[in-house]
Amino acid sequence: MEEIRKSQFILASASPRRRDLLQKAGYCFEIVPSNVDEAAFDTNRIGSEEHTRILALAKAKDVAAKFPNALVIGSDTVVDLDGEIIGKPDDADHAEAITRKLFSQPHKAITGLALVCIEKNIEIVEADTTVVYPRQLTEAQITDHITNGQWQGKAGAYGIQETRDAFVDRIDGSFTNVMGLPMERTQRLLGELDIHPTEPRQ
């Protein structure tokens, strides 16, 4: 608990990509993954942006309940294809099916972002959307992608930081949003709470 009080905020996520983005930006924070069961949330009847907002807030509140004096950041990322929410693949076959579907037409990466502090009565919830224009993948690229396992734990079964130009022609919006945390929006919201990087950018 002492270490958490020395930090600027808590990240309610075990995602290494979100951790790395915040570390590279120079923030000092703790990681306390939430215990929220995403499958327990019936969000099929709402839009993708609202889906991510609801889950991001649930994750932030789950951790904030344990540390009421700390600011907690919760986040949730999905891929939207014509209104269909594409989450993380269950296995290699599912990852291949997702890959073939997504890389046939443009899709959206949507991240919900929630900042919560119970003692200070802070509850901010927003969402960021990036449109991804993919390249047409070859059979060899698809096979290699599934074999190397880079799809594991990633919404849409790919990580733009790993595939980059091989998979994506261009994007419209935040690059880091596709990675799982829109840093431009995150830094703006933290700045409005007078929270700024404490270390030089890496």
N, C-alpha and C positions, 0 to 999 in steps of 0.2 A: 504493500500500500504506500509506503514511503516513496518508492521510486515513481509510482504513478503521480503522486502529488508534485514531484519535481518536473514531470513532463508537461508539455503544452496541452496534450489531449490524448485520448485513447482511440485506437483504430479497432473497431469491432469486426475484424476480418483477419483470416489467416492467409489471405492471398499474397503470395510473394511479389506479385506485380504491383499491387497497391502499396505494399511496404516499400519497395524499391523507389517508386515514384515520389513518395513523401520524403524518404531519406535523401534522395538526390536533390530535392527542392530545399533541403536544409532544416527540416522540422525535427523537433525532439518529441518523441511520442512513445507510448506503450502499445502493445498488441494484446488484446483480450478478445478472442473470437466469441461471437454470440452462439447461443445454443438454440437459436430459432430453427424450427423444422419448416423449411420452405414448402414442403409437400402438404403441410396442414393448412395452407392458405389457399382458399378457393378464389382465384382471381381471374378465372376464365371469362367472366362476363364483362370485364373492364378492359380498357386499352392498355397497351404495353407500357406507356409512360406511368400511368397510375399504378400498374402492377409493380414497377420498380420502386416507386415512392413508398408504397405500402410496406414492401419488404425491407427497404432501407431503414425506414422508421422503426419497424419492429425489431430489427437487429440492434439499432442504436439504443432503443429503450430497454432491451433485454440486458445490455451491459450497463447502461446508466443506472438501472435499479440497484446494481451492486456497488456502484461508485457514484453516488448522487452529487458529490462535489466536483466531479470531473466533467469536462466536455468530451462527448463521445461522437465519433464519426461512424455512421453506418452506410453501407453501400450495397447496391444490387445491380448486376448487369445482365441484360438479355439481348438477344438478337431478334429482330422483328422482320419477318418476310411476308409482305402483303397482309399484315395484321396478325399473323401467326407467331406466337412466342416460341423461339427456339432457345432452349436452355443448354445445360451441359449434357453431353452424350452419356448414355448408360454403359456402353461398351464399344468395341471396335466396329461392329456391324452398324450400330446406331450412328457412330461418328462418320462412317462412310456415307450413309444415307443422307445425313445432314450436309456433308461436304458437297455431294452431288447436287443437292437442292439449292444450297446457298450460292454456289459459284456458277450459277446459270443466269443470275439476274441481280440487280442492285438490292441491297438490304440495309437495314438500320441497326446500329449498335446503340442501345439506350441504357443509361446508367442513372439510377435513382441515388440521391445523396441526401443524408439526414444528419443534422448536427443537433445534439441534445445535451442539455445540462439541467438536471432536475432542480438543484439549489438555486440556480440563476434564472429559472423559468425560461430556458432557451429551447425552442423547438423549430428548427428550420428544415424544410423539405423541398427539394427541387429535383429536376431531372434534366439530363443533357442528351441530345440526339446527334449522332453522326451518320451520314449516309455513306455506305461503302460500295464502290463500283468495282466488282471483282473481274479478274481475268478468267478466260475459259481455260480450265485445267486439263492437262493431258491425263491419260490413264496412268502413265508412269508417275506423274506428280501425285495423283490421288493415292496410288498404292504406297508410295514412299511416305506420304503424310500419315497414313494410317499405321504403317509399320513402325515409324519412329516414335509414335506415341505422343507427339506434341499436342494432340487434341485433348488430352486428359485434363479434366477439371476446368475446361474453358467453355464459356457460352458460345454456341455456334461452331464448336469443335476446332477452333483455330486461334492462334495468338498473333496479332498483326506485328508485334515486335519481333517475332521469329520468322514469319513468312514474308512480310514486307512486299517488295516489288514482284516477287514470284507469284503471289496470289492476288495482289490488289493493284488495279490500274490507277485509281485515285480515290480520295475521300473528300467529303464536304462536311467539315466540322472539325472537332477536336480529335487529334491522333490518340492522345492518352485516354480519351473516353472509350475508344475501342479496346484499349488495354484493361479497362475496368475502373478508371477513376479520372474524370475530367479535371485536370489540374488547373486549368484557367479558372473554372468556376469554383473549385475547391479553395484556391488561394484567395479569390475575391471574397468568398464567404468568411474565411478565417480572418482576412484582413479587416472586414467589417466588425469582427469581434475583437479587434486589436491583437490578433495572434499572427506573428510574422516569423519567417525562418530565423533560426538562431545560429546556423552554421553556413559557411559558403556553399554555394551550389556545386554539386559534384559533376 
